[in-house]
Amino acid sequence: MGLPVSSEPIVNPGRISGVARISPLKRLSPSRFLAVKACALREVWAADRVPTLLPSSPRAKLGMVIHSLLELAGNGQLGRSPEGRIDQTWARVVSECEAQMGNSWLERSLVPLSKTVPDFEVRRLRARRIAVQMAAATASFEGTSPEARGVGFEVWVETADHLVGGKIDEMRPSADGLELRDYKTGQILDADTSEGIATVKMDYQTQLRLYAALYSCKFGQWPSRLKIVDLDGREFEVPFEIASCEALLEEAYRVLDAVNKKIHTSRSAQEAVNMLATPGPSSCAACVYRPGCQAYRTARQASSLTGWPTDVFGVLQYVRKLADGRVSLGITTPTGSNTLTRVRNLEPIESRHPALKFLKEGDQVGIFNLRGNQQGSDFSESSMTVVYRLESA
């Protein structure tokens, strides 16, 4: 049996070599269950806090800010009447997030969030309204901790062996029992059904059903209702059956065990990557680790599927400075050796694209999050574009 793989890559701004460490998962949360099934590698790296290689979207960053604000409100840290403190708290949490982004060469160009998230002010006002409601409701839960009473905000639930667990946003008493409530900052409904009827996204339904099973494990009773709540305060009920919730929990155990067995039996970091990765258009599209995933590049080069991220890999043929000061790169890709792929209009600022300072003809390069037609040979920079020199395969 092999050992858990923990090699450290050499990752500097604009450069990637080696493979990030691979460690067993210590716990599986309901919010990450389906993500682990989609691609275990991404979740193993995330759980181990491996540094990301691509920026998170500004909307995702703002979603984290909103979640932090609601958590403070639910924990009673804004007081019962937070109107006088909530704007100050919002400004502080946003400032902390932007300071963290400003320290990252990947994300500093996306600051301030008020400029890069088009509906920033709308989302702020909606979050403010929910935070006020949560802070007022917290007063009715005072006296004991959420862990002890099983009601209130941020209620921790887990199995007896601690292998599956997470925090429920709110457990609220109602006329017919306890209501499990989960607050979401993004899109909740998925209209892509055979009947064309909008329903709560299956990921969210699965997440809430797993939380219900964990609540039963922790407190010995089942919620009467499961609800998703958006920033407008709209509530969407998720139907559930106890048997299906228990089956999900059993599946979570199997998934966790399967992932950790693959890690323990791997003889090298690259072998672990190959065993854990599940590359595909949907699983790779929003992955912030894909520049360091050889399995992604290999699968993409051999795939005829559409919907892959707009990335370009290959051998650098030239670096040219354009008349307006921007930079153009010419790249020969593995699947089109007779066609030169051009990436135009890259910002020449070193803090934005540090790789441009040291790239030279013949280098293996990867350019991620571009604008352009995936089937074409001309691309341009987006606000999320990142350039890397890659280790030769």
C-alpha positions in Angstrom: 0.0 0.0 0.0 1.3 3.4 -0.9 1.5 6.4 1.4 -0.6 9.7 1.2 1.1 11.8 -1.4 2.3 15.2 -0.2 4.8 16.6 -2.7 4.9 20.3 -3.0 4.9 21.9 -6.4 7.0 24.9 -7.4 4.3 27.6 -8.0 5.4 31.1 -8.6 3.5 33.9 -10.4 3.2 32.8 -14.0 5.1 29.5 -13.5 3.8 25.9 -12.6 5.9 22.8 -12.1 5.5 19.7 -10.1 2.2 18.4 -8.7 0.4 19.8 -5.6 0.2 17.7 -2.5 -2.5 15.0 -2.2 -3.8 14.2 1.3 -6.8 12.1 2.4 -10.1 13.8 3.1 -10.8 14.0 6.8 -14.4 14.8 6.4 -17.1 15.2 3.7 -19.6 18.0 4.0 -23.1 18.0 2.4 -22.2 21.2 0.5 -19.2 19.4 -1.2 -20.7 15.9 -1.7 -21.7 16.2 -5.3 -18.6 18.2 -6.1 -16.5 15.3 -4.8 -18.5 13.0 -7.0 -17.9 15.3 -10.0 -14.2 15.6 -9.5 -12.5 14.3 -6.3 -9.2 15.8 -7.2 -10.5 19.4 -7.1 -12.1 18.8 -3.7 -9.1 17.1 -2.2 -6.9 20.1 -3.2 -9.5 22.5 -1.9 -9.9 20.7 1.4 -6.1 20.7 1.8 -6.0 24.5 1.1 -3.7 24.1 -1.9 -3.3 27.6 -3.4 -5.6 28.2 -6.3 -4.1 28.8 -9.8 -7.0 30.8 -11.3 -9.0 33.7 -9.8 -12.4 33.1 -8.3 -15.1 35.1 -10.0 -16.0 38.5 -8.4 -19.6 37.3 -7.9 -18.3 34.3 -6.0 -16.1 36.6 -3.9 -19.2 38.8 -3.1 -21.1 35.6 -2.3 -18.5 34.8 0.4 -18.8 38.4 1.7 -22.6 38.0 2.0 -22.3 34.6 3.7 -19.9 36.1 6.2 -22.3 39.0 7.0 -25.3 36.6 7.4 -23.2 34.4 9.7 -22.3 37.3 11.9 -26.0 38.3 12.0 -27.1 34.7 12.8 -24.4 34.4 15.6 -25.8 37.5 17.3 -22.7 39.5 16.7 -24.6 42.4 15.1 -27.0 42.8 18.0 -30.8 42.6 18.0 -31.2 45.9 16.1 -28.3 45.9 13.8 -29.4 48.8 11.4 -26.8 51.1 12.9 -23.9 48.5 12.6 -24.7 46.6 9.5 -23.4 49.0 7.0 -20.2 49.4 9.0 -19.9 45.6 9.2 -20.5 45.2 5.4 -17.8 47.8 4.6 -15.3 46.0 6.9 -16.0 42.5 5.5 -15.8 43.8 1.9 -12.6 45.6 2.7 -11.0 42.5 4.3 -12.0 40.5 1.2 -10.6 43.1 -1.2 -7.4 43.3 0.8 -6.9 39.6 0.5 -7.6 39.8 -3.2 -5.2 42.7 -3.5 -2.4 40.5 -2.1 -3.0 37.9 -4.9 -1.5 38.5 -8.3 -4.4 36.5 -9.7 -7.1 38.6 -8.2 -5.9 42.1 -7.6 -7.2 43.3 -11.0 -10.7 42.3 -9.9 -10.8 44.9 -7.1 -12.9 46.8 -6.2 -15.9 44.4 -6.2 -18.2 47.4 -6.6 -16.8 47.8 -10.1 -16.5 44.2 -11.2 -19.8 42.9 -9.9 -22.5 44.6 -12.0 -25.3 44.2 -9.5 -23.2 44.9 -6.4 -25.5 47.5 -4.8 -28.6 45.4 -5.4 -27.0 42.4 -3.8 -25.8 44.5 -0.9 -29.2 45.8 -0.1 -30.8 42.3 -0.3 -28.1 40.9 2.0 -28.7 43.8 4.4 -32.4 43.0 4.6 -31.8 39.3 5.3 -29.1 40.2 7.9 -31.5 42.5 9.7 -34.2 39.7 9.8 -31.7 37.1 11.0 -30.3 39.4 13.7 -33.8 40.0 15.0 -34.6 36.3 14.9 -31.5 35.5 16.9 -33.0 37.0 20.0 -35.6 34.2 20.2 -32.8 31.6 20.2 -30.8 33.0 23.1 -30.0 30.9 26.1 -28.1 27.9 24.9 -25.8 27.1 22.0 -27.2 25.9 18.6 -25.2 22.6 19.2 -27.0 22.0 22.4 -30.6 22.9 21.5 -30.6 22.0 17.8 -32.3 25.3 16.8 -31.0 28.7 15.7 -28.4 29.7 13.1 -25.1 27.9 12.2 -26.1 24.6 13.7 -23.3 22.1 13.5 -24.4 18.5 12.6 -22.3 15.4 12.0 -22.2 11.6 12.2 -21.0 10.0 15.4 -17.6 9.2 13.8 -17.2 12.8 12.5 -16.6 11.7 9.0 -19.6 13.5 7.4 -20.7 16.9 8.8 -21.3 20.5 8.2 -23.2 23.6 9.4 -26.9 24.2 8.7 -27.7 27.8 8.1 -30.8 27.8 10.3 -33.1 25.4 12.2 -36.4 27.2 12.9 -39.3 25.9 15.0 -42.6 26.0 13.1 -46.2 24.9 13.8 -45.6 21.4 12.4 -42.0 20.8 13.6 -38.5 22.0 12.8 -37.7 23.7 9.5 -34.3 23.3 8.0 -33.4 26.5 6.1 -30.4 27.1 3.8 -29.6 30.6 2.5 -28.3 30.9 -1.1 -26.8 34.0 -2.7 -26.9 32.8 -6.3 -29.4 31.2 -8.7 -31.6 28.6 -7.0 -33.9 27.3 -9.8 -32.9 25.1 -12.7 -35.3 25.3 -15.6 -33.5 22.6 -17.6 -36.0 19.8 -17.0 -37.8 17.6 -19.4 -41.1 19.3 -18.5 -39.6 22.8 -18.8 -40.7 23.6 -15.2 -38.3 25.4 -13.0 -37.2 23.4 -10.0 -34.6 23.8 -7.2 -31.2 22.8 -8.5 -30.5 19.1 -7.8 -27.3 20.0 -6.1 -29.2 22.0 -3.5 -31.8 19.4 -3.1 -29.2 16.8 -2.4 -27.3 19.1 0.0 -30.4 19.7 2.1 -31.4 16.1 2.2 -28.0 15.2 3.5 -28.2 17.9 6.1 -31.6 16.4 7.2 -30.0 13.0 7.7 -27.1 14.5 9.7 -29.5 16.4 11.8 -31.2 13.2 12.7 -27.8 11.6 13.5 -27.0 14.5 15.8 -30.3 15.3 17.5 -32.4 12.2 17.0 -35.2 13.8 15.1 -36.0 14.7 11.5 -36.9 18.2 10.2 -40.5 18.6 9.1 -39.5 20.8 6.1 -36.5 21.7 4.0 -36.3 25.1 2.5 -34.0 27.2 0.4 -34.1 31.0 1.0 -32.8 33.5 -1.5 -31.6 37.1 -0.9 -35.1 38.4 -1.7 -36.5 36.3 1.2 -38.3 33.9 -1.2 -38.6 30.4 0.1 -38.4 27.2 -2.0 -39.4 24.0 -0.4 -37.4 20.8 -1.1 -39.4 17.6 -0.8 -37.8 14.6 0.9 -38.3 11.1 2.2 -36.4 9.7 5.2 -35.3 6.6 3.3 -33.8 8.6 0.4 -31.9 10.9 2.9 -30.5 7.9 4.7 -29.4 6.4 1.4 -27.6 9.6 0.5 -25.7 9.5 3.8 -24.7 5.9 3.1 -23.5 7.0 -0.4 -21.5 9.8 1.2 -19.6 7.3 3.3 -18.9 5.1 0.2 -17.6 8.2 -1.8 -15.3 9.3 1.0 -13.9 5.8 1.5 -13.4 5.4 -2.3 -11.5 8.7 -2.6 -9.2 8.0 0.4 -8.5 4.4 -0.9 -7.3 5.9 -4.2 -5.0 8.3 -2.4 -3.5 5.6 -0.1 -2.8 3.2 -2.9 -1.2 5.8 -5.2 2.5 5.5 -5.7 3.1 9.1 -6.8 1.5 12.5 -6.9 0.8 12.2 -10.6 -0.7 8.8 -10.2 -3.0 10.2 -7.5 -4.0 13.0 -9.8 -4.8 10.6 -12.6 -6.9 8.4 -10.3 -8.8 11.3 -8.7 -9.4 13.6 -11.6 -12.7 13.4 -13.6 -12.0 15.8 -16.5 -14.9 17.0 -18.5 -16.5 20.3 -19.8 -18.8 20.7 -16.8 -16.4 19.6 -14.0 -13.5 21.7 -15.4 -15.3 24.9 -16.4 -15.2 26.6 -13.0 -12.2 24.7 -11.6 -9.5 27.1 -10.2 -6.9 24.2 -10.2 -7.0 23.2 -13.8 -3.7 24.9 -14.9 -2.0 22.3 -12.7 -4.0 19.3 -13.8 -2.3 17.3 -16.5 -5.3 15.0 -16.6 -7.4 18.0 -17.8 -5.0 18.9 -20.6 -4.7 15.3 -21.7 -8.5 14.7 -21.7 -9.2 17.9 -23.5 -6.7 17.3 -26.3 -8.3 13.9 -27.0 -11.9 15.1 -26.7 -14.4 16.1 -29.4 -16.8 17.5 -26.8 -17.9 21.1 -26.7 -18.2 23.3 -23.6 -14.7 23.1 -22.4 -13.2 26.2 -20.8 -11.7 28.7 -23.3 -8.1 27.9 -22.6 -5.1 27.5 -25.0 -2.1 25.2 -24.5 1.0 24.6 -26.6 4.4 25.7 -27.6 5.1 29.4 -27.7 6.2 30.6 -31.2 6.5 34.4 -30.5 5.8 37.3 -28.2 5.1 40.5 -30.0 4.5 44.0 -28.6 1.6 45.7 -30.4 1.4 49.4 -31.4 -0.8 50.2 -28.4 1.6 48.6 -26.0 -0.3 45.4 -25.5 1.2 42.0 -26.2 0.3 39.2 -28.7 1.3 35.6 -28.4 1.6 33.0 -31.1 1.1 29.4 -30.0 1.3 26.0 -31.8 -1.3 23.8 -30.1 -1.0 19.9 -29.9 -4.1 19.4 -31.9 -3.4 21.9 -34.6 0.3 21.9 -35.4 -0.3 23.5 -38.8 -2.4 26.3 -37.4 -0.9 29.2 -35.4 -3.2 30.2 -32.5 -3.0 33.8 -31.6 -3.8 35.4 -28.3 -4.1 39.2 -28.7 -4.3 42.3 -26.5 -2.7 41.0 -23.3 -1.9 43.7 -20.8 1.9 44.1 -20.6 1.8 45.0 -16.9 4.0 42.6 -14.9 1.7 42.5 -11.9 -1.1 41.4 -14.2 0.8 38.8 -16.3 4.2 38.2 -14.7 4.9 35.3 -17.2 5.3 37.8 -20.0 8.6 38.9 -18.4 10.3 35.5 -18.8 8.4 33.6 -21.6 10.6 32.7 -24.5 10.2 30.9 -27.8 9.8 27.1 -27.3 8.3 27.3 -23.9 5.2 25.3 -23.0 2.5 27.7 -22.1 -1.1 27.7 -21.0 -3.4 30.7 -21.2 -6.7 30.4 -19.3 -10.1 32.1 -19.3 -9.8 33.7 -22.7 -12.4 35.3 -24.9 -13.1 33.8 -28.3 -14.6 30.8 -30.1 -13.2 27.5 -28.8 -13.1 26.2 -32.4 -11.2 29.2 -33.7 -7.6 30.3 -33.7 -7.9 33.9 -32.4 -8.4 34.8 -28.8 -8.2 37.9 -26.6 -7.9 38.7 -22.9 -10.8 38.7 -20.4 -10.7 40.1 -16.9 -10.1 36.6 -15.7 -7.3 35.6 -18.1 -4.1 34.1 -16.6 -0.9 33.1 -18.4 1.4 30.3 -17.2 4.6 28.7 -18.3 4.0 25.0 -17.8 6.3 22.2 -17.1 7.0 20.1 -20.2 5.0 16.9 -20.2 
